[in-house]
Amino acid sequence: MSHPRFLEGEVRIIGHRWSPRVHELKAFLSRSRVAYRWLDVERDREALEAVGTAAPGTQRFPIVIFPDGTVLVEPDVRAVAEKLGLDTHPDSRTYDLIIVGAGPAGLTAAINAGSEGLRTVVAEQEVPGGQASYSASIENYPGFPEGLSGSDLARRTLQQAERFGVEIIVTRRATGLRTDEGRHLVSLDDGSELVADTVLLAIGVSFRWLDAPGCPALVGAGIYYGAATAEAAACAGQDIHVLGGGNSAGQAALLLARYARHVTILTLEDSLEETMSAYLVERIRRTENISVLTGHTVVAAGGEGHLEWIEIQNVATRETVVVPADGLFVFIGATPRTDWLPPSVVRDAQGFILAGIDLCRDGTLHAAWPLSREPYELETTTPGVFVAGDVRSGSVKRIASAVGEGAMAVHLIHRYRGRARNGAGRPAANRQEQPLPRR
């Protein structure tokens, strides 16, 4: 059933250019570093030939064809993951450590925990690598002077964790956390529960959506979040806009400029230097088909079935102009994925998780902290539940920092487990906010 022009082992996605489901599948495979080819069913003769062979007569798309000849019609990401042999269900129910999130912090913690003998499971709702896996090129991470893609870094780290026996399940979302007699239970979106003495919340952050008129309806159909690697080739010869002034926006613009006719960066700041690393700013300035429009944002978007135009506003004068747009890639910050956590895991006003020193203010412990001892540095208001990476309140939003916190968290988890084995660390009865113990 193979086509002579397809590479061996290549997955084929056949569907419409502006299909959100096609975009979702492309992004999943790209971030997972699975070789694939997308064929536009409306424009590519090869697509029609492949459909006629694999699923004759079907009018339902997308269709995914695997190297072994298996055909899935309108699959979701989890079905594709399962067909690729990725784990989507845990092998057991009870572990020493449950890690929620497989970004740099979670995967680093998994490596350290597995290498030190802790039976560890990692539950990831999307793809291992977190937001870093969207990056086309990471050039400031130690040990890789030539740089590497975020998905490649994630793949390498994932392989290390698996070598130490860590179980990693993907496309599986955590929906609840509760504590019962000193053990912690994490609920998953299929209704099952995982049980462990300790939990590490390394759930990272989600892209902040552009909540402007017309934009939500066009997500996956011309408006994209962190998907430059998956959509860059489809932007060939088009006029593309990138909204945001951080490093992620700069990396996306440089990648898109390899394919697009022109890329325009829109940023609220007065200059890119305020928010972007110098090496990226210099490369953008040297790229002839990238222009930068500072002090501007997007206030509306529209199109028939896909993005056709955006409305740009000068934030100083409030004047607006409507311009044609084939694609808008949005990088305007991030929000924490913490809405599923119980009130016992205290967060700040923005939803980031408080831990360690943030639970000790003016010589007193936070009212939600139930023990007489001080919390460990990355311990949340629920003893035995730790946090690391971008989701922690006050964290440095950098990959290297997340990696450091992931390693540090396992050290603290060992201390917690040792203390628990010795019978220390029981909740203090009816404890009110009290002075910190003397060191």
C-alpha positions in Angstrom: 0.0 0.0 0.0 3.1 2.2 0.1 3.5 5.1 -2.3 6.8 5.3 -4.1 7.3 9.0 -3.1 6.8 8.3 0.6 9.7 7.7 3.0 9.8 4.3 4.7 8.3 4.5 8.2 6.5 7.8 7.4 3.1 8.5 8.8 0.7 10.2 6.4 -2.0 12.7 7.4 -4.6 13.5 4.7 -7.0 16.3 5.4 -7.9 19.9 4.8 -5.5 22.8 5.2 -7.6 24.7 7.7 -8.8 21.7 9.8 -8.1 22.2 13.5 -7.9 18.4 13.9 -5.2 18.2 11.2 -3.3 20.9 12.9 -3.6 19.1 16.3 -2.3 15.9 14.7 0.6 17.6 12.9 1.6 19.4 16.1 1.5 16.1 18.1 3.7 14.2 15.6 6.1 17.1 15.2 6.6 17.5 18.9 6.9 13.8 19.3 9.6 13.7 16.5 7.6 11.2 14.4 8.3 11.4 10.7 5.1 12.4 8.9 3.8 13.9 5.7 0.7 16.0 5.4 -1.3 16.0 2.1 -3.9 18.6 1.4 -7.0 16.7 0.2 -8.2 19.7 -1.7 -5.0 20.4 -3.7 -2.8 17.4 -3.8 -3.4 14.6 -6.3 -1.3 12.2 -4.2 -3.8 12.7 -1.4 -6.7 11.6 -3.6 -4.8 8.6 -4.8 -3.9 7.6 -1.2 -7.5 8.0 0.0 -8.7 5.9 -2.9 -6.4 3.1 -1.9 -6.6 3.4 1.9 -10.3 4.4 2.5 -12.2 4.3 -0.8 -15.3 6.4 -0.9 -14.8 8.1 2.5 -15.7 11.8 2.9 -14.5 12.0 6.5 -11.2 13.6 7.3 -8.5 13.6 8.5 -7.2 10.2 7.6 -4.0 8.9 9.1 -2.1 6.1 7.3 0.6 4.3 9.2 3.6 2.5 7.7 2.1 -0.9 8.4 -1.0 0.0 6.4 -3.3 0.7 9.3 -5.8 3.4 8.5 -7.5 5.6 11.1 -10.3 7.9 10.1 -10.9 11.1 12.1 -8.7 9.9 15.0 -7.9 11.9 18.0 -4.4 12.4 19.3 -4.7 9.6 21.9 -5.7 7.1 19.2 -2.7 8.0 17.2 -0.4 7.8 20.2 -1.7 4.3 21.1 -1.1 3.2 17.5 2.4 4.5 17.6 3.0 2.4 20.7 3.1 5.2 23.3 1.9 4.4 26.7 -1.5 6.0 27.6 -2.4 3.8 30.5 -0.3 3.2 33.7 0.9 -0.3 34.4 0.1 -0.1 38.1 -1.8 2.0 40.6 0.7 2.4 43.4 4.1 4.2 43.1 6.7 5.9 45.3 6.4 9.1 43.3 3.8 10.5 40.9 5.1 13.3 38.6 2.4 15.3 36.9 3.8 16.9 33.8 6.7 15.8 31.5 8.4 19.1 30.7 12.0 19.8 31.6 11.3 19.9 35.3 9.2 16.7 35.3 11.5 14.7 33.1 14.6 15.8 35.1 12.9 14.7 38.3 12.0 11.4 36.7 15.6 10.7 35.7 16.8 11.5 39.3 14.0 9.6 40.9 14.4 6.5 38.7 18.2 6.5 39.0 17.8 6.5 42.8 15.4 3.6 42.9 12.1 5.3 43.4 9.2 3.7 41.5 8.1 6.6 39.4 5.3 7.4 37.0 5.0 10.5 34.9 1.5 11.6 33.6 1.6 14.1 30.7 -1.6 15.5 29.2 0.1 16.2 25.8 3.6 15.4 24.6 6.8 15.1 26.7 8.8 18.2 26.6 6.2 20.8 27.7 6.4 24.2 26.0 10.0 23.7 25.3 9.1 21.0 22.7 7.5 23.7 20.6 10.8 25.5 20.2 12.5 25.2 16.8 15.9 26.0 18.2 17.3 26.2 21.7 20.8 27.7 21.7 21.4 28.8 25.3 21.1 25.4 27.0 24.4 24.2 28.4 26.2 21.4 26.6 24.7 22.0 23.1 26.8 24.8 21.5 25.2 24.3 18.1 21.7 24.3 19.6 19.0 21.8 19.2 15.3 21.7 18.8 13.0 21.6 21.9 11.5 18.3 20.7 15.0 16.8 20.3 15.9 17.9 23.8 12.7 16.3 25.1 13.4 13.1 23.2 16.8 12.7 24.7 15.6 13.4 28.2 12.7 11.1 27.8 15.0 8.3 26.8 17.2 8.8 29.8 14.2 8.6 32.1 13.0 5.4 30.5 16.4 3.8 30.8 16.0 4.1 34.6 12.7 2.3 34.5 10.4 5.4 34.8 6.9 4.8 33.4 5.7 7.7 31.2 2.1 7.9 30.1 1.0 10.5 27.5 -2.3 12.2 26.4 -3.5 11.6 30.0 -4.7 14.6 32.0 -4.7 14.8 35.7 -8.1 15.9 37.0 -7.9 15.8 40.8 -5.6 15.4 43.8 -6.6 14.3 47.3 -4.9 13.0 50.4 -6.0 10.1 52.4 -4.1 9.0 55.6 -0.9 10.4 54.4 -1.0 9.0 50.9 -1.8 11.1 47.8 -4.1 10.1 45.1 -4.1 11.7 41.6 -7.1 11.2 39.4 -6.8 10.9 35.7 -9.2 11.8 32.9 -10.3 8.2 32.4 -11.5 8.0 36.0 -8.6 5.9 37.3 -6.4 6.9 40.3 -2.7 6.7 41.0 -1.5 6.4 44.6 1.9 7.4 46.0 3.6 8.8 49.1 4.8 11.8 47.2 3.7 13.9 44.3 5.6 16.4 42.2 3.6 19.0 40.3 5.6 19.9 37.2 2.5 20.8 35.1 4.0 23.8 33.5 1.9 26.5 31.8 -0.4 26.8 28.9 -0.2 29.5 26.2 -2.3 32.5 27.0 -5.0 32.8 24.4 -5.7 36.0 22.5 -9.2 36.8 23.6 -10.0 39.2 20.8 -13.2 39.1 18.6 -13.0 36.4 16.0 -9.8 34.8 17.3 -11.0 31.8 19.4 -13.1 30.4 16.5 -10.0 30.4 14.2 -7.6 28.5 16.4 -6.1 25.7 14.3 -7.5 27.4 11.2 -4.9 30.1 10.7 -4.4 31.2 14.3 -1.8 29.0 16.2 -0.2 28.8 19.6 3.4 27.6 19.7 3.0 25.5 16.5 5.6 27.0 14.2 7.5 23.8 13.7 4.3 22.0 12.6 2.9 24.7 10.4 6.0 26.4 8.9 6.0 24.4 5.7 2.3 25.1 5.1 3.1 28.8 5.2 5.2 28.8 2.0 4.7 32.0 0.0 2.3 33.5 2.5 2.2 36.6 4.7 2.5 35.6 8.3 2.2 37.6 11.5 3.8 36.7 14.9 2.3 38.3 18.0 4.7 38.6 20.9 8.2 39.9 21.7 9.8 37.1 23.8 12.3 34.5 22.7 9.6 32.0 21.6 8.2 34.6 19.3 11.7 35.4 17.9 12.5 31.7 17.3 9.1 31.2 15.6 9.6 34.2 13.3 13.0 33.0 12.2 11.7 29.6 11.4 8.6 30.8 9.6 10.7 33.3 7.5 12.4 30.3 5.8 9.1 29.5 4.2 6.8 32.5 4.2 6.9 35.4 1.8 7.0 37.8 4.7 6.8 37.7 8.5 5.7 40.6 10.6 6.4 40.6 14.3 3.9 42.6 16.4 4.9 43.5 20.0 3.5 45.7 22.7 7.0 46.9 23.8 8.8 49.8 22.2 11.7 47.5 21.2 12.5 43.9 20.9 15.5 44.4 23.2 13.2 44.8 26.1 12.0 41.2 26.0 14.1 39.2 23.6 17.7 37.8 23.8 20.2 39.8 21.9 21.3 37.0 19.6 17.7 36.6 18.4 17.2 40.3 17.9 20.4 40.5 15.7 19.3 37.6 13.6 15.9 39.1 13.0 17.4 42.3 11.9 19.5 40.4 9.4 16.6 38.5 7.9 15.2 40.5 5.0 11.7 39.1 5.0 11.0 39.9 8.7 9.7 43.3 9.8 9.0 44.4 13.3 6.1 46.6 14.3 6.5 47.7 17.9 3.8 49.2 20.1 1.1 47.2 18.3 -1.3 44.3 19.1 -4.1 42.4 17.4 -7.6 43.4 18.4 -9.7 41.3 16.0 -9.5 38.7 13.3 -11.8 37.1 10.8 -12.2 35.0 7.6 -14.5 32.5 6.0 -13.6 29.2 7.5 -10.0 30.3 8.1 -8.0 33.3 8.9 -8.0 36.0 6.2 -7.4 39.3 8.0 -6.4 40.7 11.3 -7.1 44.1 12.8 -3.9 45.7 14.3 -4.0 48.5 16.9 -1.4 51.1 17.8 -1.5 50.8 21.6 -0.4 54.5 22.0 -2.8 56.2 19.6 -5.6 53.4 19.7 -5.7 53.7 15.9 -6.5 50.5 14.0 -5.9 49.1 10.6 -7.1 45.9 8.9 -4.5 43.9 7.0 -4.6 40.6 5.1 -3.1 37.7 7.0 -2.6 34.1 6.1 -1.4 33.0 9.5 -1.1 34.4 13.1 1.2 32.8 15.6 0.5 33.9 19.1 3.1 34.1 21.9 1.7 36.5 24.5 2.6 34.7 27.7 1.4 31.8 29.6 -1.1 30.8 32.3 -0.6 28.0 34.9 -2.5 24.7 34.6 -3.7 24.6 38.2 -7.5 24.8 38.0 -7.9 21.1 38.8 -6.0 21.3 42.1 -7.8 21.3 45.5 -7.8 24.4 47.7 -5.4 22.7 50.0 -2.7 23.4 47.4 -2.5 27.2 47.8 -1.8 29.4 44.8 -1.1 33.1 44.2 -3.5 35.5 42.5 -2.4 34.4 39.1 -2.8 30.7 39.8 0.9 29.8 40.3 1.6 27.4 43.2 3.1 28.7 46.4 5.9 26.7 48.0 8.8 26.8 50.4 9.8 30.3 51.5 6.6 31.8 50.1 4.8 29.9 52.9 6.8 31.7 55.5 6.1 35.4 55.9 7.0 37.8 58.7 8.2 35.0 61.0 5.0 32.9 60.7 3.9 29.9 58.7 1.0 30.2 56.2 -2.3 29.3 57.8 -2.8 26.5 55.3 0.4 24.7 56.2 -0.6 21.9 58.7 2.7 20.9 60.3 4.9 22.5 63.0 8.0 22.1 60.9 8.9 24.5 58.1 8.0 23.3 54.6 10.9 22.2 52.4 12.0 24.6 49.7 9.7 23.2 46.9 7.0 21.8 49.2 3.4 23.1 48.7 0.9 23.6 51.5 0.1 19.9 51.2 3.0 18.0 52.9 4.5 15.5 50.5 3.3 17.4 47.4 6.1 19.3 45.8 6.2 21.7 42.8 8.9 22.5 40.2 9.3 24.5 37.1 7.3 27.2 35.5 4.1 26.5 37.5 5.8 27.5 40.8 5.1 31.0 41.9 8.3 33.1 41.5 10.1 30.6 39.3 12.6 31.7 36.6 10.9 30.8 33.3 14.0 29.2 31.7 14.6 25.6 30.8 17.8 25.4 32.8 16.0 26.7 35.9 13.3 24.1 35.5 15.9 21.3 35.1 17.5 22.5 38.3 14.3 22.5 40.3 13.4 19.1 39.0 16.6 17.6 40.4 16.3 19.6 43.6 12.7 18.3 44.1 13.9 14.7 44.2 16.5 15.5 46.8 13.7 17.1 49.0 11.4 14.2 48.3 14.0 11.8 49.7 14.2 14.0 52.8 10.5 14.0 53.2 10.2 10.2 52.8 13.0 9.6 55.3 11.3 11.9 57.8 8.0 10.1 57.2 9.6 6.7 57.8 10.8 8.0 61.2 7.3 9.0 62.1 7.9 12.7 62.0 5.9 15.3 60.1 2.4 14.5 61.4 -0.1 17.3 61.1 -0.3 19.5 64.2 -3.8 19.4 65.8 -5.9 22.5 65.2 -2.8 24.5 64.4 -3.2 28.2 63.8 -0.6 30.4 62.2 2.4 30.3 64.5 6.0 31.6 64.8 8.6 29.6 62.9 10.7 27.3 65.0 14.1 28.5 65.9 16.9 27.1 63.8 
